[in-house]
Amino acid sequence: MKRILAVVLVISMAMVLLPSCGIGGNMTSIKSEKKGPLVVLVCGGLADSEDDFLKLAWDGCVKARQELGVRVSKIFISDLSNAKDSIEKAIDMKADLIVCSGYEFEDAVREEIKRNPDTFFLLSDFTVDSPNISSITYDSKALSFLAGVAAAAESKTGVVGFIGGEEDEVIFEFASGFEQGAKYQNPNIQVEAEYTGSYRNQKKGAEILTELHKRGCDVVFTAAGGSGLGAIKQAQAEKISVIGVDTDQSDVAPDAVLCSAVKRTDLAIFYEISKFVAGDFEPGLKVYGLLEGTLDISDNAGNLSEEAHKAVDDAKYGITCGEIKLE
């Protein structure tokens, strides 16, 4: 039987958070005292203990510390208007590599590289063209295609839903892939889509989930960051199925989370730090996908049916071998 399955490394990381100090009331720094090149992660938004996207980015740095012997530090800002200050702080720390997680840092990076052309940057989920910058992104359309296949395979009403965060290019890729996957699995499926307009509005996410349920959706895919958490919790209350994103979100609502579209940011960041440490820094954009083992559908709660698992595996094979072409 033909099958190519993306290999996902399951890594158990003991995250050791070393001494931290507050900076200016809205910036927190966590650092390691070990010897080696200094890698500084700059991130912000939700409380970093509540944001899976940021936790994964830090996990990638911690893995680099454990396996490559680098020093690692994290600068977290609760107020994203201080993005420039956080990068300047990392530069003052004489970071060998600055990792910026989140598109909110794009303007600050563009400004800082003009004054610091010899500082190396690794950007996650956005890109800036410069010889000292390496950027990573993900094949979100392929990942959400698999989510669409899973949703259509499990739907009993023939109506599935999509909740996006801000209406931007990245989320439109998620929406497009999800619809293509759902219609690939069931050409007669109906797809309803709504956007919260924010990645940090759980109340809005919950409201949209209820609205989609009223329209007949019995499976809803969330790609809305913190807003999606509200939708997941509401799905548990309304007893319908939801598909999580970025990490396995079954712990949020074990009975409601059908599966999750997992994006292994930690592995991608670790791979790029490994290249930097080896002296193989490559500027430009790298797209991580199914073949790299950084994208997959996870089902920690065991809620996905055997039929749906097979449909996802078949779709994964079709994408990786080129039989399925995404628009």
C-alpha positions in Angstrom: 0.0 0.0 0.0 1.4 3.3 -1.1 1.9 5.7 1.8 4.2 8.5 2.6 3.7 9.8 6.1 5.3 12.9 7.4 7.6 12.1 10.3 6.8 14.0 13.4 9.4 13.9 16.2 7.7 13.6 19.5 10.1 15.4 21.9 9.7 15.6 25.6 11.4 18.8 26.7 11.9 19.7 30.3 11.7 23.5 30.1 13.9 25.1 32.7 13.0 28.7 33.2 16.1 30.4 34.6 16.0 33.7 36.6 13.8 36.4 35.2 13.6 40.1 35.7 11.0 42.7 34.8 12.0 45.5 32.4 9.9 48.6 32.3 6.8 46.9 33.7 5.8 45.2 30.4 8.9 43.3 29.3 10.3 40.1 30.8 13.7 38.6 30.2 14.6 35.0 30.9 18.2 33.9 30.3 20.6 31.0 30.5 24.2 31.3 31.9 25.7 28.4 29.9 28.5 29.1 27.5 28.1 29.2 23.7 26.5 31.4 21.1 23.7 33.6 22.5 20.3 33.1 20.9 17.6 35.6 22.1 13.9 35.0 21.4 11.8 38.2 21.2 8.1 37.6 21.4 4.9 39.2 22.7 1.1 39.4 22.8 -0.9 37.2 25.1 0.7 36.1 28.4 3.4 33.8 27.1 2.3 31.1 29.5 -1.1 31.0 27.7 0.0 31.3 24.0 0.9 27.9 22.5 2.6 29.7 19.5 5.0 31.4 21.8 5.6 28.4 23.9 6.6 26.4 20.8 9.1 29.1 19.7 10.7 29.0 23.2 10.7 25.1 23.2 12.8 25.3 19.9 15.3 27.5 21.7 15.4 25.3 24.7 16.0 22.3 22.5 18.9 24.1 20.9 20.3 24.8 24.4 20.0 21.2 25.4 21.4 19.7 22.2 23.7 22.3 20.7 25.1 24.0 23.8 23.9 27.5 22.9 22.9 30.1 25.5 19.3 31.2 25.2 17.3 34.1 26.5 13.7 35.2 26.1 12.4 38.8 26.0 8.7 38.9 26.3 6.7 42.1 25.9 3.0 42.4 26.8 2.7 45.7 24.9 3.6 45.1 21.2 4.2 48.8 20.7 7.5 48.2 22.5 8.7 45.8 19.7 11.6 48.1 18.8 12.7 48.4 22.4 12.8 44.6 22.8 15.0 44.1 19.8 17.3 46.9 20.9 17.5 45.1 24.3 18.6 41.9 22.5 21.2 43.8 20.5 22.5 45.4 23.7 22.9 41.8 25.1 25.2 41.1 22.2 23.0 38.3 20.9 24.6 36.2 18.1 21.1 35.4 16.7 17.8 37.1 17.4 14.7 35.1 16.9 11.5 37.2 16.4 8.3 35.3 16.7 5.2 37.0 15.2 4.6 39.4 12.3 4.1 42.3 14.9 7.9 42.7 14.9 8.3 43.3 11.1 8.5 47.1 11.2 10.9 47.1 14.1 13.2 44.5 12.4 13.2 46.6 9.2 14.3 49.7 11.2 16.9 47.9 13.3 18.7 46.1 10.5 19.6 49.5 9.0 21.6 50.3 12.1 22.8 46.8 12.8 23.7 45.1 9.5 25.9 42.6 11.2 23.3 41.2 13.6 21.7 37.9 12.5 18.0 37.4 12.7 15.7 34.4 12.4 12.1 35.4 11.8 9.1 33.1 12.4 5.9 33.6 10.4 7.0 36.7 8.5 9.9 37.7 6.3 12.2 40.7 5.7 14.6 40.6 2.7 18.2 41.1 4.0 21.5 39.1 3.8 21.5 38.8 7.6 18.0 37.5 7.9 16.6 34.0 7.7 12.8 33.6 7.6 10.6 30.6 8.2 7.0 30.1 7.3 4.8 27.1 6.9 2.6 25.5 4.2 -0.6 26.6 6.0 -2.7 25.7 3.0 -1.6 22.0 3.0 -2.1 21.8 6.8 -5.5 23.3 6.7 -6.4 21.0 3.7 -5.9 18.0 6.0 -8.1 19.7 8.6 -10.8 20.2 5.9 -10.6 16.5 5.0 -11.0 15.5 8.7 -13.9 17.9 9.2 -15.8 16.6 6.1 -15.1 13.0 7.0 -16.7 13.5 10.4 -19.5 15.9 9.6 -23.0 14.4 9.9 -24.9 17.6 8.8 -22.9 18.3 5.6 -22.0 21.8 6.9 -18.6 22.6 8.4 -17.3 26.0 9.6 -14.1 28.0 9.7 -13.2 30.7 12.2 -10.3 32.9 11.3 -8.6 35.7 13.3 -7.6 38.8 11.4 -8.5 38.9 7.7 -4.9 38.8 6.4 -3.0 36.7 3.8 -1.9 34.0 6.3 -5.5 33.4 7.5 -6.9 33.4 4.0 -4.4 30.6 3.2 -5.8 28.6 6.1 -9.4 29.3 4.9 -8.6 28.3 1.3 -6.9 25.1 2.3 -9.7 24.1 4.6 -12.4 24.6 2.0 -10.4 22.7 -0.6 -9.8 19.8 1.8 -13.4 19.6 2.8 -14.6 19.7 -0.8 -12.0 17.1 -1.8 -13.4 14.8 0.8 -17.0 15.6 0.1 -17.8 17.7 -3.0 -21.3 18.5 -1.7 -20.1 19.8 1.7 -21.1 23.4 2.6 -18.4 25.6 4.2 -19.3 28.6 6.4 -16.5 31.0 7.3 -16.3 33.9 9.7 -13.5 36.1 11.2 -13.1 37.5 14.7 -11.0 40.5 13.6 -8.5 39.7 16.4 -6.3 37.0 17.7 -7.0 37.9 21.3 -10.8 38.1 21.7 -12.1 34.8 23.2 -15.6 36.3 23.7 -15.9 37.0 19.9 -14.6 33.5 19.1 -17.3 32.0 21.3 -20.0 34.1 19.7 -19.0 33.1 16.2 -18.9 29.4 17.2 -22.5 29.7 18.4 -23.5 31.5 15.1 -21.9 28.8 13.0 -23.6 26.1 15.0 -26.9 27.8 14.3 -26.2 27.6 10.6 -25.8 23.8 10.9 -22.1 23.4 11.3 -21.2 20.4 13.4 -17.4 20.6 12.9 -15.6 24.0 13.1 -11.9 24.6 12.4 -10.4 27.5 14.4 -7.4 29.5 13.1 -7.8 32.5 15.3 -5.1 32.3 18.1 -6.5 33.3 21.5 -9.9 34.0 19.9 -10.0 30.4 18.9 -9.7 29.3 22.6 -13.1 31.0 23.2 -14.6 29.0 20.3 -13.1 25.7 21.6 -14.6 26.3 25.1 -17.9 27.2 23.6 -17.9 24.1 21.4 -17.5 22.0 24.5 -20.6 23.8 26.0 -22.7 23.3 22.9 -21.5 19.7 22.3 -20.2 20.1 18.8 -16.7 19.3 17.4 -13.9 21.7 16.8 -10.5 21.4 15.2 -7.6 23.1 17.0 -4.6 24.8 15.5 -0.8 25.1 16.0 -0.6 22.6 18.9 -2.8 19.8 20.0 -5.6 21.7 21.9 -7.5 18.7 23.2 -6.5 19.7 26.7 -8.7 22.8 26.4 -11.8 20.8 25.7 -11.2 17.0 25.6 -14.7 16.1 24.5 -15.0 18.8 21.8 -11.6 18.8 20.1 -11.9 16.4 17.2 -8.2 16.8 16.3 -5.7 19.6 15.8 -3.8 21.0 12.8 -0.3 21.0 14.4 2.5 23.3 13.3 5.8 22.3 14.9 7.3 25.8 15.2 9.7 24.4 17.8 11.3 21.9 15.3 11.6 24.5 12.5 13.3 27.0 14.8 15.6 24.3 16.2 16.6 23.3 12.6 17.4 26.9 11.7 19.4 27.5 14.9 21.3 24.3 14.1 22.3 25.7 10.7 23.5 28.9 12.3 25.6 27.1 14.9 27.1 24.9 12.2 28.1 28.0 10.2 25.5 27.3 7.5 23.3 30.4 8.0 21.0 30.8 4.9 19.3 34.1 4.3 15.9 34.1 2.7 12.6 32.4 3.2 12.2 28.7 3.9 8.8 27.0 3.8 8.3 24.1 6.1 5.7 21.5 5.2 4.6 17.9 5.4 7.8 16.4 4.2 9.9 18.2 6.9 7.7 16.6 9.6 6.7 20.0 10.9 3.0 19.8 10.0 0.4 17.1 10.8 -3.0 16.3 12.2 -2.8 15.2 15.9 -5.5 13.4 17.9 -4.3 13.1 21.5 -7.8 12.7 22.8 -8.6 9.9 20.4 -11.8 11.5 19.0 -11.0 11.1 15.3 -12.7 8.1 13.7 -10.7 5.4 11.9 -12.3 6.4 8.7 -11.3 10.1 9.2 -7.7 9.0 10.1 -7.5 7.0 6.8 -8.9 10.0 4.8 -6.3 12.3 6.3 -3.5 9.8 5.6 -4.6 9.4 2.0 -4.7 13.2 1.6 -1.3 13.5 3.1 0.1 11.0 0.7 -1.7 12.7 -2.2 -0.1 16.1 -1.4 3.4 14.9 -0.7 3.6 12.8 -3.9 2.0 15.5 -6.1 -1.3 13.8 -6.8 -3.3 16.5 -5.0 -2.6 20.0 -6.3 -3.7 22.9 -4.1 -4.9 26.1 -5.7 
